[in-house]
Amino acid sequence: MADVRYSHGLRPKVIEYQEAFDRFVAERKKVNSAIEKGGVAEAFSELIDKSVHNDAVAMDVLAYYYKSGITNFLPENYKKYLYYELLACAKGNNFAIDKMQFLFTNTYDRILDDNDLEVIAYLNDLTEENYAFVLGKEIAKFMVKKYQINAEDLAQEPNEAVPFKNEFLIEFRKDLDDSTEEIIEKLK
């Protein structure tokens, strides 16, 4: 892919991988310490509050805990895991996007094979180095809008157990595959 730069402005702000990773680790240490010493409810509530205020790292940390749960506090909830991870990606968290590439790969391939790739690259400031992150953010933004996900609603939902089921992942991938042409058109 050619290194194409946009002339009409800068790409929307992202949280670079290392910064997002470092903040993720720091937030997890706080929660893990609260789990060991008591006060997990307060630490978790703080994360939820940050996510409601558009903190993409807090969203990623919430996704982490919802994926496997917290013994005697938070049941595993795969749906909330996926939704918080999509929100983190849509907000430009490159660490979260990196973790979601396994779900986005087919969509990346279809975009990169599109006849109008040069236009897509130009309009979205794609390079060989950044395409996974730029496209990952756009894919996530589309899916967040499609599913009407927002942090406030997720925070209000009860913390019920929704364990991983392969059918849920298959349904998401089908929705993403079915949406790929719309995503490509949006990128043009």
Beta strands, then each sheet from edge to edge (+ up, - down):
end
